[in-house]
């Protein structure tokens, strides 16, 4: 992504023209319309953000590790047949 942005900056500097916002079809759009497009198509829902944030992922990993440990411990407690 950074190289793509760098390419944009280079072209804008080379042409000595302001950057022009465009939609996915290449049609020029206003800043307001660009914000609308982003809000409609590219905004991550809050539910997904909460589900995938760092703290939630870490908690999920810790719980999984605890379950695996408990499962192993239960297997060790079984008397031999």
C-alpha positions as a LaTeX table, in Angstrom:
\begin{tabular}{lrrr}
\hline
Residue & $x$ (\AA) & $y$ (\AA) & $z$ (\AA) \\
\hline
Unk1 & 0.00 & 0.00 & 0.00 \\
Unk2 & 2.82 & 2.41 & 0.82 \\
Unk3 & 4.40 & 1.93 & $-2.61$ \\
Unk4 & 1.04 & 2.65 & $-4.24$ \\
Unk5 & 0.75 & 5.90 & $-2.29$ \\
Unk6 & 4.33 & 6.77 & $-3.15$ \\
Unk7 & 3.52 & 6.24 & $-6.84$ \\
Unk8 & 0.58 & 8.65 & $-6.50$ \\
Unk9 & 2.73 & 11.30 & $-4.83$ \\
Unk10 & 5.40 & 10.92 & $-7.51$ \\
Unk11 & 2.92 & 11.33 & $-10.39$ \\
Unk12 & 1.26 & 14.34 & $-8.76$ \\
Unk13 & 4.66 & 15.98 & $-8.22$ \\
Unk14 & 5.79 & 15.11 & $-11.74$ \\
Unk15 & 2.68 & 16.57 & $-13.40$ \\
Unk16 & 2.60 & 19.52 & $-10.97$ \\
Unk17 & $-1.16$ & 19.06 & $-10.62$ \\
Unk18 & $-3.31$ & 18.53 & $-7.53$ \\
Unk19 & $-4.37$ & 14.98 & $-6.72$ \\
Unk20 & $-7.76$ & 14.12 & $-8.20$ \\
Unk21 & $-10.10$ & 11.84 & $-6.26$ \\
Unk22 & $-11.69$ & 9.10 & $-8.37$ \\
Unk23 & $-14.14$ & 6.26 & $-7.81$ \\
Unk24 & $-13.31$ & 2.62 & $-8.58$ \\
Unk25 & $-14.27$ & 3.16 & $-12.23$ \\
Unk26 & $-11.81$ & 6.04 & $-12.58$ \\
Unk27 & $-14.47$ & 8.75 & $-12.69$ \\
Unk28 & $-13.44$ & 11.97 & $-10.90$ \\
Unk29 & $-15.48$ & 12.59 & $-7.73$ \\
Unk30 & $-15.80$ & 15.40 & $-5.20$ \\
Unk31 & $-14.38$ & 14.99 & $-1.69$ \\
Unk32 & $-17.95$ & 14.69 & $-0.37$ \\
Unk33 & $-18.81$ & 11.92 & $-2.83$ \\
Unk34 & $-15.54$ & 10.14 & $-2.01$ \\
Unk35 & $-16.51$ & 10.17 & 1.68 \\
Unk36 & $-19.94$ & 8.76 & 0.79 \\
Unk37 & $-18.38$ & 5.94 & $-1.24$ \\
Unk38 & $-16.01$ & 5.10 & 1.61 \\
Unk39 & $-18.84$ & 5.11 & 4.16 \\
Unk40 & $-21.06$ & 2.92 & 1.97 \\
Unk41 & $-18.56$ & 0.36 & 0.71 \\
Unk42 & $-15.34$ & 0.40 & 2.70 \\
Unk43 & $-16.15$ & 1.14 & 6.34 \\
Unk44 & $-15.62$ & $-1.80$ & 8.69 \\
Unk45 & $-18.71$ & $-2.37$ & 10.87 \\
Unk46 & $-18.24$ & $-1.68$ & 14.59 \\
Unk47 & $-19.16$ & $-5.30$ & 15.42 \\
Unk48 & $-16.26$ & $-6.55$ & 13.28 \\
Unk49 & $-13.88$ & $-4.00$ & 14.81 \\
Unk50 & $-14.76$ & $-5.16$ & 18.32 \\
Unk51 & $-14.45$ & $-8.81$ & 17.34 \\
Unk52 & $-11.03$ & $-8.32$ & 15.77 \\
Unk53 & $-9.35$ & $-5.80$ & 18.04 \\
Unk54 & $-6.06$ & $-6.74$ & 19.66 \\
Unk55 & $-7.41$ & $-7.21$ & 23.19 \\
Unk56 & $-10.25$ & $-9.48$ & 22.02 \\
Unk57 & $-7.89$ & $-11.60$ & 19.91 \\
Unk58 & $-5.46$ & $-11.92$ & 22.83 \\
Unk59 & $-8.25$ & $-12.97$ & 25.19 \\
Unk60 & $-9.46$ & $-15.56$ & 22.67 \\
Unk61 & $-5.94$ & $-17.00$ & 22.33 \\
Unk62 & $-5.53$ & $-17.17$ & 26.12 \\
Unk63 & $-8.87$ & $-18.95$ & 26.58 \\
Unk64 & $-7.99$ & $-21.44$ & 23.87 \\
Unk65 & $-4.65$ & $-22.15$ & 25.57 \\
Unk66 & $-6.43$ & $-22.65$ & 28.91 \\
Unk67 & $-8.88$ & $-25.11$ & 27.33 \\
Unk68 & $-6.06$ & $-27.07$ & 25.72 \\
Unk69 & $-4.15$ & $-27.19$ & 29.02 \\
Unk70 & $-7.25$ & $-28.34$ & 30.93 \\
Unk71 & $-7.90$ & $-31.03$ & 28.32 \\
Unk72 & $-4.34$ & $-32.35$ & 28.65 \\
Unk73 & $-4.55$ & $-32.30$ & 32.45 \\
Unk74 & $-7.79$ & $-34.30$ & 32.41 \\
Unk75 & $-6.09$ & $-36.90$ & 30.23 \\
Unk76 & $-3.25$ & $-37.26$ & 32.76 \\
Unk77 & $-5.67$ & $-37.80$ & 35.67 \\
Unk78 & $-7.31$ & $-40.86$ & 34.10 \\
Unk79 & $-6.27$ & $-44.05$ & 35.93 \\
Unk80 & $-4.57$ & $-46.69$ & 33.79 \\
Unk81 & $-6.87$ & $-49.45$ & 32.55 \\
\hline
\end{tabular}
